[in-house]
Amino acid sequence: MTVLSSTITCPECGHQQTDTMPTDACQYFYDCTGCGAVLKPKPGDCCVYCSYGTVPCPPIQEGDACCEAS
């Protein structure tokens, strides 16, 4: 079963935000609501959820290759 909720932790300020992940595309940019930093995936990751979230994005959970950035 695919988990759609993930909590992102900002590496700049430590702020945490729980969001519902998109199922049809990876999220490449994410604006931290704590400090305003624009997060991008770490090298080798396809999206911000794979880099900073508690749960990887749905395509990765399902065993698919990295998806296209949105």
Phi, psi and omega in degrees: 000132182278130177271128183258351182255134179217144178257118178270134174249121181290127179287345181277314186237350180084000179299140178244140180220129177262128182226163171268126182280147175291148181260348186251357180198158176272149179262112184274325179245147178213126179268118178292129179279352179274310185238353179086002179297144175263112181273143174232156180299150172290156177306131180094346178261152183269341183203171181293332178291324178289330181273317190237358183267165177281342180225133177292164183298157183306316179301321178291320177300325183274001177086012178276164175290168177306143183266177179287142179290146178248000000 
